Amino acid sequence: MILETNLDNYELSEEVKQNLFEGGDILKVKDNRTFHALINSHDKEATLWFMSQILERPMSEIKKIIKIENSELRPLNHYDKGKTVDFIVSVGDDVVIVEMNNNAGRDYTRNLYYTFHALLNKVEIGEKYNVRHGILVNLNWFEKKELQDMPGITEVKYPYPIIGMEEKDSIIKVKNINLCFYDKKRYNGVVMKDFVWKLFTINKVSDIQDVSKNVKELSHYCKEIERLSKDKEYCMNVWSERLEKNLSNLSAYNDGKEDGKKEGIVIGKQEGIVIGETNQKKDTVIMMYKKRIPIDTIAECVNLSKEEVEKIIIKKN
């Protein structure tokens, strides 16, 4: 039996299309892969525009002092991605870190650690003490309804302001952006200062083409998101990464450390024994294979060898 591992002969299923496009015809920017494909060193105009919106400074003012620290996003699995920064930019002596958080929740502390780490790494031994400032931008997509209803932007400064403290005395400013809030807004229903956040939630070709006409710096950005949305292999990679993340949240056998109950089933003990682990893995393999996920990706997600995955598929068929 020959197992298909490429996507050349397949069309995206309706379930995959609904998950990716959510009733529209282009991808919403919900993952770091897509974010970095659009905001990067190759499209300097879009990146410069994006940073000017975050910093609330004219593009002409920051154009000569901006430097993208990670111009390429390395292909990593879900677990390794949790140890890396999505996007980091230097603007003069200051640092801006942007994190795309899908199903955000526990990422906040980790992202804050990254920001402190980035600032500390810029102080050289023997260097004259000079306070540098950082901005952490969390682009958050939430699954919980109560979190989706939070305000569009909340800001926190560290250290917290005290009497006599000025803006410049804050070492780190955190901007938490609730993209779910802007997703509910009409494309033409947001004020200009909020447009940068609405941009990532657009999933209609007509809207993105209108953006291209009205914001010349985003012309290439708009063409690229249309191109990626038509790229079947790219879309399947995005889909498999989302599925991988969901599986990691559901599968305690990946670390064997989770205790207690989940959905009424005991899924962990101190030794990491999981009831129904084998059957769960088999069911997951079959489900992913039916969704045309490549076998190599399935094997990585369920922590099995490629050969073990093939045996499960052959036996099922």
Residue pairs with C-beta under 8 A, 6 or more apart in sequence:
1 314
1 317
3 295
3 310
3 313
3 314
4 10
4 292
5 294
5 295
5 296
6 294
7 232
7 233
7 236
7 292
7 294
10 232
10 292
11 232
12 20
12 232
12 235
12 236
13 291
13 292
15 291
16 235
16 236
16 239
16 291
19 239
19 242
20 27
20 235
20 238
20 239
21 27
21 28
21 203
21 229
22 28
22 203
23 203
24 202
24 203
24 204
24 205
25 203
25 204
25 205
25 229
26 202
26 203
26 204
26 205
26 208
26 225
26 226
26 229
27 34
27 203
27 225
27 228
27 229
27 235
27 238
28 183
28 200
28 201
28 202
28 203
29 35
29 38
29 100
29 139
29 199
29 200
29 201
29 225
30 100
30 102
30 141
30 242
31 100
31 102
31 238
31 241
31 242
32 73
32 81
32 86
32 87
32 99
32 100
33 73
33 237
33 238
33 241
34 225
34 228
34 238
35 86
35 87
35 98
35 100
35 139
35 200
36 73
36 86
36 87
37 73
37 224
37 228
38 46
38 221
38 224
38 225
39 46
39 47
39 50
39 87
39 98
39 221
40 47
40 68
40 71
40 72
40 73
41 47
41 68
41 71
42 71
43 220
43 221
43 224
45 216
45 217
45 218
45 219
45 220
46 217
46 218
46 220
46 221
47 66
47 68
47 89
48 59
48 62
48 63
48 66
48 217
49 59
49 215
49 217
49 218
50 196
51 62
51 66
51 89
51 91
51 96
52 58
52 59
52 61
52 62
53 193
53 196
54 96
54 98
54 135
54 137
54 175
54 196
55 62
55 91
55 96
55 135
59 217
62 91
62 92
65 91
65 92
66 89
66 90
66 91
67 89
67 90
67 91
68 87
68 88
68 89
69 88
69 89
69 90
70 85
70 87
70 88
73 86
74 84
76 84
77 244
77 300
78 241
78 244
78 245
78 248
79 248
82 110
85 97
85 99
85 114
85 118
86 97
86 98
86 99
86 100
87 97
87 98
87 99
88 95
88 96
88 97
88 98
88 118
89 95
89 96
89 97
89 98
90 96
93 122
93 130
93 132
93 133
94 132
94 133
94 134
94 135
95 115
95 118
95 119
95 122
95 132
95 133
95 134
95 135
96 134
96 135
96 137
97 111
97 114
97 115
97 118
97 134
97 135
97 136
97 137
98 137
98 139
99 107
99 111
99 114
99 136
99 137
99 138
99 139
100 139
101 107
101 111
101 138
101 139
101 140
101 141
102 141
102 242
102 245
103 141
103 142
103 143
103 245
103 249
104 138
104 140
104 141
104 142
104 147
105 142
105 144
105 147
107 138
108 138
108 176
111 136
111 138
112 136
112 172
112 174
114 136
115 134
115 136
115 172
115 174
116 134
116 172
118 134
119 132
119 134
119 171
119 172
122 132
123 132
131 171
133 168
133 170
133 171
133 172
133 173
134 171
134 172
134 173
135 172
135 173
135 174
135 175
136 172
136 173
136 174
136 175
137 174
137 175
137 177
138 174
138 175
138 176
138 177
139 177
139 179
139 197
139 200
140 147
140 176
140 177
140 178
140 179
140 180
141 179
141 180
142 148
142 150
142 178
142 180
147 178
147 180
148 178
148 180
148 181
149 181
150 178
150 181
151 178
151 181
152 177
152 178
152 181
152 182
152 194
152 197
153 175
153 176
153 177
153 178
153 194
153 197
154 175
154 176
154 178
155 173
155 174
155 175
155 176
156 173
156 174
156 176
157 170
157 172
157 173
157 174
158 170
158 171
158 172
158 173
158 174
159 165
159 169
159 170
159 171
161 169
161 170
177 197
179 197
179 200
179 201
182 190
182 194
182 197
182 198
182 200
182 201
183 201
185 194
185 198
185 201
187 198
187 202
187 204
187 207
187 210
190 197
190 198
199 211
199 218
202 208
202 211
205 226
208 222
208 225
208 226
209 222
211 218
211 222
212 218
212 219
212 222
212 223
228 234
228 235
229 235
236 292
236 293
236 294
239 291
239 293
240 288
240 293
240 294
240 297
240 301
243 288
243 291
243 293
243 301
244 297
244 300
244 301
247 284
247 301
247 302
248 254
248 301
251 274
251 280
251 284
251 302
252 258
252 262
252 267
252 268
252 272
252 274
253 272
253 274
253 277
253 280
253 281
253 303
254 303
255 272
256 268
256 271
256 272
256 273
256 274
257 268
257 272
258 267
258 268
258 272
259 268
259 269
259 270
260 266
260 267
260 268
261 267
265 275
265 276
266 275
267 274
267 275
268 274
274 280
281 302
281 303
281 304
281 312
282 312
282 316
284 298
284 301
284 302
285 298
285 302
285 304
285 309
285 312
285 313
286 312
286 313
286 316
288 297
288 298
288 301
288 302
289 295
289 298
289 313
295 306
295 309
295 310
295 313
296 306
298 304
298 309
299 305
299 306
299 308
299 309
302 309
304 312
